[in-house]
Amino acid sequence: MLLSSGYMTISLATVQPDRRANAAPLRPSDLPRQLVDALYVHIPFCFHKCHYCDFYSITRQGPDRMARFTDLILREAEMWTRSDAPPLRPRTIFFGGGTPTLLPIDEMRRLIAGLRERIDFSDVDEFTSEANPATVSLEYCRMLRESGVDRMSFGAQSFDRAELATLERHHNPDDVPVSVELARKAGFERLNIDLIYAIPGQDLASWSRTLETALQLNLKHLSCYGLTFEANTPIAVKKRLGTMIPAKDEVELEMLWHARNRLTEVSLPPYEISNYAAPGEECRHNLHYWTGGSYVGLGPSAASHVHGTRFKNRPHLGEWERAIELNELPATDVEVLSPVQRAGELAMLTLRLTRGLKFDDFAGRTGHDARTLFVEQISQLSRQKLLHLDEHHISLSESGINVADAVAAEFVQLA
């Protein structure tokens, strides 16, 4: 129903891999020599695998393995600094996971310093690190801030103990305000927390309490995601066995609209389906994704998209390590998109945004007039009152937001 995940691991059924690109290891020299201005680093370590999470992560790794991981991330970064590689000069950097703050403090300091030595950071205007509320100290937050990180995102998910237990989260509600205060003491002004709604057993009153507790933290950005039962996760198995019952669609929509209305009241309007911010406090890194920007991902399972060529790193720490040791990009699932496919994907992504798809911007990025390329889709969806249409742009209507996945799918059928 909803496009409930804000993370950009995109796979379009209509886009088929270019088999020639998969015939040999991908090299940076195979990619367009155009500027790439966003960097993602996947740090896969976790205390515990949460039962809803389908991102690649591993548990119980010792300090030697983590030090080796740092070494190899830096070696992977060096591959992108070769003279025949696309120039990598990020404006935004995002450390995700996993739990980045499980990397020992000295290793994280070394990782950031090593990346700075290898990659031009002179244009960086946003540097985010995710964190688990139970894994940060004042010392760690200060190290991040002194190293140039200027934004932190905490995986709070809920302020209800029973709901955290359902999600198999290993922090407690009191950890979140403590972590936020530690980050502020360390000098962080830009902070986010992630929240999840439509948790089995959750009702509107509980969701409302979680939102109100979050608002007491006086944050300028919140992310609110509907729980999804991703294939092969423990909660998907429980759903299949009938031991966990998903929230009904109407309950999920009620929670979504409660969040949209309440957060708008307190000057945190939605700027994307799942993200809310005070004006000027939007996550620039994710906006870069949603407006079709190119990015490089480092680390196991990290996704990259370089001007029409999309791939992800091998989602296994050992396989990723072996590729780096062979001085090869650890790339798999390489997809080379046609100009029309890129246009369809850009339409899908920009329709996530409250501002929608602006025709002039779209034409400048793709060379296509969206009103011509998508004439049938726009006509049909407008008649169904799922899109707002005027002379300058299209955007999702309230009814369109409720079925955003279905609307988005209409724009990626042009393979």
C-alpha positions as CSV (number, residue, x, y, z in Angstrom):
1,M,0.0,0.0,0.0
2,L,2.3,2.7,1.2
3,L,5.9,3.4,0.2
4,S,6.8,3.0,3.8
5,S,10.6,2.8,3.6
6,G,12.7,5.9,3.2
7,Y,15.9,4.0,2.5
8,M,17.0,3.8,-1.1
9,T,17.5,0.2,-2.0
10,I,15.4,0.4,-5.2
11,S,14.6,-2.5,-7.5
12,L,12.3,-2.0,-10.5
13,A,10.8,-5.1,-11.9
14,T,10.6,-3.5,-15.3
15,V,14.4,-2.7,-15.5
16,Q,16.4,-5.6,-16.7
17,P,20.2,-5.9,-16.0
18,D,22.5,-5.3,-18.9
19,R,24.1,-8.7,-19.2
20,R,27.3,-7.3,-20.7
21,A,27.8,-5.3,-17.5
22,N,27.7,-8.5,-15.5
23,A,30.0,-10.5,-17.7
24,A,33.2,-9.2,-16.0
25,P,33.9,-7.4,-12.7
26,L,32.7,-3.8,-12.9
27,R,35.5,-1.2,-12.9
28,P,35.2,2.5,-12.1
29,S,36.5,3.2,-15.6
30,D,33.3,1.5,-16.9
31,L,31.2,4.3,-15.5
32,P,30.4,7.7,-16.9
33,R,33.1,10.3,-16.1
34,Q,30.6,12.7,-14.5
35,L,30.6,14.1,-11.0
36,V,29.2,11.9,-8.2
37,D,28.2,14.1,-5.3
38,A,26.9,11.8,-2.5
39,L,28.5,9.1,-0.5
40,Y,26.9,6.3,1.6
41,V,28.9,4.0,3.9
42,H,27.3,0.8,5.2
43,I,28.6,-0.3,8.6
44,P,26.9,-3.7,9.0
45,F,27.6,-4.4,12.7
46,C,24.7,-4.9,15.1
47,F,24.2,-6.1,18.7
48,H,21.2,-8.0,17.6
49,K,19.2,-8.5,14.3
50,C,15.8,-6.8,14.8
51,H,13.0,-9.0,13.5
52,Y,11.6,-6.5,11.0
53,C,14.9,-5.5,9.5
54,D,16.0,-6.7,6.0
55,F,19.1,-4.6,5.7
56,Y,22.4,-6.6,5.7
57,S,23.9,-6.8,9.2
58,I,26.0,-9.2,11.3
59,T,26.4,-9.6,15.0
60,R,29.1,-10.5,17.5
61,Q,32.2,-9.3,15.6
62,G,35.4,-8.8,17.6
63,P,37.7,-5.7,17.5
64,D,40.1,-7.4,15.0
65,R,37.3,-7.9,12.4
66,M,36.2,-4.3,12.9
67,A,39.7,-3.0,12.4
68,R,40.0,-5.1,9.2
69,F,36.6,-3.7,8.1
70,T,38.0,-0.1,8.5
71,D,41.1,-1.0,6.4
72,L,39.0,-2.5,3.6
73,I,36.5,0.4,3.5
74,L,39.4,2.7,3.0
75,R,40.8,0.4,0.2
76,E,37.4,0.4,-1.4
77,A,37.3,4.2,-1.2
78,E,40.7,4.4,-3.0
79,M,39.2,2.6,-6.0
80,W,37.0,5.7,-6.5
81,T,40.0,8.0,-6.5
82,R,41.7,6.6,-9.5
83,S,42.2,8.9,-12.4
84,D,39.9,6.8,-14.7
85,A,37.1,6.8,-12.1
86,P,34.1,9.2,-12.0
87,P,35.1,12.2,-9.9
88,L,33.7,11.7,-6.3
89,R,33.2,14.9,-4.5
90,P,30.3,14.5,-2.1
91,R,28.0,17.2,-0.9
92,T,26.3,14.8,1.5
93,I,27.6,11.8,3.4
94,F,25.5,9.2,5.2
95,F,26.8,6.4,7.5
96,G,24.1,3.7,7.8
97,G,23.9,0.1,8.9
98,G,23.7,-2.0,10.9
99,T,24.7,0.3,13.7
100,P,27.5,2.6,12.8
101,T,28.1,3.5,16.4
102,L,29.0,-0.1,17.2
103,L,32.3,0.6,15.4
104,P,34.8,1.2,18.2
105,I,35.5,4.9,18.8
106,D,39.1,4.8,17.6
107,E,38.1,2.8,14.4
108,M,35.3,5.3,13.6
109,R,37.8,8.2,14.1
110,R,40.3,6.4,11.8
111,L,37.6,5.7,9.2
112,I,36.4,9.3,8.9
113,A,40.0,10.6,8.9
114,G,41.0,8.0,6.2
115,L,38.0,8.9,4.0
116,R,38.9,12.6,4.3
117,E,42.5,11.8,3.2
118,R,41.3,10.0,0.1
119,I,38.1,11.8,-0.9
120,D,37.6,15.6,-1.4
121,F,35.3,16.7,1.4
122,S,35.5,20.4,0.6
123,D,31.9,20.6,-0.7
124,V,30.3,18.5,2.1
125,D,27.4,20.4,3.7
126,E,25.7,17.5,5.5
127,F,27.3,14.5,7.2
128,T,24.9,12.1,8.9
129,S,25.5,9.1,11.1
130,E,22.8,6.7,12.2
131,A,23.0,5.5,15.8
132,N,21.2,3.1,18.1
133,P,20.0,4.9,21.3
134,A,21.7,2.2,23.4
135,T,25.2,2.5,21.8
136,V,26.3,6.2,22.2
137,S,28.2,8.0,24.9
138,L,29.1,11.6,25.2
139,E,32.7,10.8,24.2
140,Y,31.5,9.0,21.1
141,C,29.2,11.9,20.1
142,R,32.0,14.4,20.6
143,M,34.3,12.3,18.5
144,L,31.7,12.3,15.7
145,R,31.2,16.0,15.9
146,E,34.9,16.8,16.0
147,S,35.4,14.6,13.0
148,G,32.9,16.6,10.9
149,V,29.6,14.7,11.4
150,D,26.9,17.3,11.8
151,R,23.7,15.3,11.9
152,M,22.7,12.2,13.8
153,S,19.7,9.9,13.3
154,F,18.5,7.7,16.2
155,G,16.5,4.5,15.7
156,A,13.9,5.1,18.4
157,Q,11.0,3.3,16.6
158,S,8.6,3.5,19.6
159,F,8.3,4.8,23.1
160,D,6.2,1.8,24.2
161,R,8.1,-1.1,25.8
162,A,5.7,-3.8,24.5
163,E,6.0,-2.5,21.0
164,L,9.8,-2.4,21.2
165,A,9.7,-6.0,22.4
166,T,7.5,-6.9,19.4
167,L,10.1,-5.4,17.1
168,E,12.9,-7.1,19.0
169,R,14.6,-3.8,19.8
170,H,17.1,-4.0,22.6
171,H,16.9,-0.4,23.9
172,N,14.3,1.0,26.2
173,P,12.2,4.1,25.8
174,D,14.3,6.1,28.3
175,D,17.5,5.6,26.2
176,V,16.2,7.9,23.5
177,P,16.0,11.3,25.3
178,V,19.3,10.5,27.0
179,S,21.0,9.9,23.7
180,V,19.5,13.0,22.2
181,E,20.7,15.1,25.1
182,L,24.2,13.5,24.8
183,A,24.3,14.5,21.1
184,R,23.2,18.0,21.9
185,K,25.9,18.3,24.6
186,A,28.5,17.2,22.0
187,G,27.4,20.1,19.7
188,F,24.8,18.5,17.4
189,E,21.9,20.7,16.4
190,R,20.6,18.6,13.5
191,L,19.0,15.5,14.9
192,N,16.4,13.0,13.7
193,I,14.6,10.0,15.2
194,D,13.0,7.2,13.3
195,L,9.6,6.0,14.4
196,I,7.5,3.0,13.3
197,Y,3.7,2.8,13.2
198,A,1.3,-0.1,12.4
199,I,3.1,-2.4,14.8
200,P,1.0,-5.4,15.6
201,G,-0.9,-4.7,18.8
202,Q,-0.4,-0.9,18.4
203,D,-3.5,1.3,18.4
204,L,-4.0,4.9,17.5
205,A,-3.8,6.0,21.2
206,S,-0.4,4.3,21.6
207,W,0.9,5.8,18.3
208,S,-0.3,9.2,19.4
209,R,1.6,8.9,22.7
210,T,4.8,7.9,20.9
211,L,4.4,11.0,18.7
212,E,3.8,13.3,21.6
213,T,6.8,11.9,23.5
214,A,8.9,12.5,20.4
215,L,7.7,16.1,20.1
216,Q,8.9,16.7,23.7
217,L,12.4,16.3,22.4
218,N,12.1,19.5,20.3
219,L,13.5,17.9,17.2
220,K,13.4,19.6,13.8
221,H,13.1,16.3,11.8
222,L,11.2,13.1,12.3
223,S,10.9,10.0,10.1
224,C,7.7,7.9,10.5
225,Y,7.6,4.6,8.7
226,G,4.7,2.1,8.4
227,L,6.0,-1.4,9.4
228,T,6.6,-3.6,6.4
229,F,6.9,-7.4,6.5
230,E,9.9,-7.8,4.3
231,A,10.4,-11.3,2.8
232,N,12.5,-13.7,4.8
233,T,12.5,-11.6,8.0
234,P,11.4,-13.2,11.2
235,I,8.2,-11.1,11.3
236,A,7.4,-12.2,7.8
237,V,7.7,-15.9,8.9
238,K,5.5,-15.1,11.9
239,K,2.9,-13.5,9.6
240,R,3.0,-16.6,7.3
241,L,2.5,-18.9,10.3
242,G,-0.3,-16.8,11.7
243,T,1.5,-15.9,14.9
244,M,1.8,-12.2,14.1
245,I,-1.1,-10.3,12.5
246,P,-0.3,-7.1,10.6
247,A,-2.3,-4.0,11.3
248,K,-5.3,-3.5,9.0
249,D,-4.9,-1.1,6.1
250,E,-7.4,1.3,7.5
251,V,-5.6,1.4,10.9
252,E,-2.3,2.1,9.2
253,L,-3.8,4.9,7.2
254,E,-5.4,6.4,10.3
255,M,-1.9,6.4,11.9
256,L,-0.3,7.9,8.8
257,W,-2.8,10.8,8.7
258,H,-2.6,11.4,12.4
259,A,1.1,11.9,12.0
260,R,0.8,14.1,9.0
261,N,-1.9,16.3,10.6
262,R,-0.3,16.5,14.1
263,L,3.2,17.2,12.9
264,T,2.0,19.8,10.5
265,E,0.3,21.5,13.4
266,V,3.7,21.9,15.2
267,S,5.5,23.2,12.1
268,L,7.0,19.8,11.0
269,P,5.2,19.3,7.8
270,P,5.8,16.3,5.6
271,Y,8.2,17.0,2.8
272,E,8.2,13.3,1.7
273,I,5.8,10.4,2.3
274,S,7.6,9.3,5.5
275,N,9.7,12.4,6.5
276,Y,8.8,15.6,8.4
277,A,10.9,18.6,9.0
278,A,11.0,22.3,9.9
279,P,11.7,24.4,6.8
280,G,15.4,24.1,5.9
281,E,15.9,21.0,8.1
282,E,15.1,18.4,5.5
283,C,17.6,15.5,5.1
284,R,19.7,16.7,2.1
285,H,21.2,13.2,1.5
286,N,17.8,11.6,1.1
287,L,16.6,14.5,-1.0
288,H,19.5,13.8,-3.3
289,Y,18.2,10.3,-3.8
290,W,14.6,11.4,-4.3
291,T,15.6,13.9,-7.0
292,G,17.6,11.3,-9.0
293,G,21.1,12.3,-7.9
294,S,24.1,9.9,-8.3
295,Y,25.8,8.3,-5.3
296,V,28.5,5.9,-4.4
297,G,28.0,3.3,-1.7
298,L,30.9,1.7,0.2
299,G,30.7,-1.4,2.4
300,P,28.8,-4.8,2.0
301,S,25.4,-4.5,0.4
302,A,25.7,-0.7,-0.2
303,A,23.9,0.5,-3.3
304,S,25.4,2.9,-5.9
305,H,23.8,4.7,-8.8
306,V,26.3,6.5,-11.2
307,H,24.5,8.4,-13.9
308,G,22.4,5.5,-15.2
309,T,24.4,2.6,-14.0
310,R,23.1,1.0,-10.8
311,F,24.6,-1.7,-8.8
312,K,25.0,-2.9,-5.2
313,N,27.9,-4.4,-3.3
314,R,27.9,-8.0,-2.4
315,P,25.7,-8.5,0.7
316,H,28.1,-10.7,2.5
317,L,31.1,-9.5,4.6
318,G,33.4,-12.3,3.5
319,E,32.6,-11.9,-0.2
320,W,32.9,-8.2,0.0
321,E,36.3,-8.5,1.7
322,R,37.6,-11.0,-0.9
323,A,36.7,-8.6,-3.8
324,I,38.5,-5.7,-2.1
325,E,41.6,-7.9,-1.6
326,L,41.5,-8.7,-5.3
327,N,41.4,-4.9,-5.9
328,E,38.0,-5.3,-7.6
329,L,34.8,-3.4,-7.0
330,P,32.6,-5.7,-5.0
331,A,29.7,-5.0,-7.4
332,T,26.8,-7.3,-8.2
333,D,23.3,-6.9,-9.8
334,V,24.6,-4.3,-12.3
335,E,21.8,-2.5,-14.2
336,V,22.3,-0.1,-17.0
337,L,19.2,2.0,-17.4
338,S,18.0,3.5,-20.7
339,P,17.2,7.2,-20.8
340,V,13.4,6.4,-20.7
341,Q,13.9,4.0,-17.7
342,R,15.8,6.7,-15.9
343,A,13.0,9.1,-16.5
344,G,10.5,6.6,-15.2
345,E,12.5,6.1,-12.0
346,L,12.9,9.8,-11.5
347,A,9.1,10.3,-11.8
348,M,8.6,7.5,-9.2
349,L,11.0,9.1,-6.8
350,T,10.0,12.7,-7.1
351,L,6.4,11.8,-6.6
352,R,7.4,10.7,-3.0
353,L,8.0,14.4,-2.3
354,T,5.2,16.8,-1.2
355,R,6.3,19.2,-3.9
356,G,5.9,16.5,-6.5
357,L,7.3,16.4,-10.0
358,K,8.0,19.9,-11.5
359,F,7.9,19.7,-15.3
360,D,10.7,22.2,-15.9
361,D,13.1,20.4,-13.5
362,F,12.2,17.0,-15.0
363,A,12.8,18.2,-18.6
364,G,16.2,19.7,-17.5
365,R,17.3,16.4,-15.9
366,T,16.0,13.9,-18.5
367,G,15.4,15.8,-21.8
368,H,11.8,14.6,-21.7
369,D,8.5,16.5,-21.2
370,A,6.7,14.4,-18.5
371,R,3.4,15.6,-19.9
372,T,4.2,13.8,-23.2
373,L,6.2,10.8,-21.9
374,F,3.5,10.0,-19.2
375,V,0.5,11.4,-21.0
376,E,-1.7,8.3,-20.4
377,Q,-0.6,7.9,-16.8
378,I,-1.1,11.5,-15.9
379,S,-4.5,11.6,-17.6
380,Q,-5.8,8.4,-15.9
381,L,-4.4,9.1,-12.4
382,S,-5.8,12.7,-12.6
383,R,-9.2,11.4,-13.5
384,Q,-9.0,9.0,-10.6
385,K,-8.1,12.0,-8.3
386,L,-4.9,10.3,-7.3
387,L,-2.8,13.2,-8.7
388,H,-3.0,16.9,-8.5
389,L,-2.1,18.4,-12.0
390,D,-1.5,22.0,-12.9
391,E,0.6,23.7,-15.6
392,H,3.8,23.4,-13.6
393,H,3.8,20.1,-11.8
394,I,2.1,16.9,-10.7
395,S,1.9,15.7,-7.1
396,L,0.1,13.0,-5.1
397,S,-3.4,13.9,-3.8
398,E,-4.5,12.7,-0.4
399,S,-6.0,9.7,-2.0
400,G,-2.8,9.1,-4.0
401,I,-0.7,9.1,-0.9
402,N,-2.9,6.3,0.4
403,V,-1.9,4.1,-2.6
404,A,1.5,5.6,-3.3
405,D,3.0,2.3,-4.4
406,A,0.4,1.7,-7.0
407,V,0.7,5.2,-8.3
408,A,4.5,5.0,-8.5
409,A,4.3,1.7,-10.4
410,E,2.5,3.4,-13.2
411,F,5.6,5.4,-14.0
412,V,8.1,2.6,-14.3
413,Q,6.3,0.5,-16.9
414,L,8.3,2.1,-19.8
415,A,11.1,-0.4,-20.2
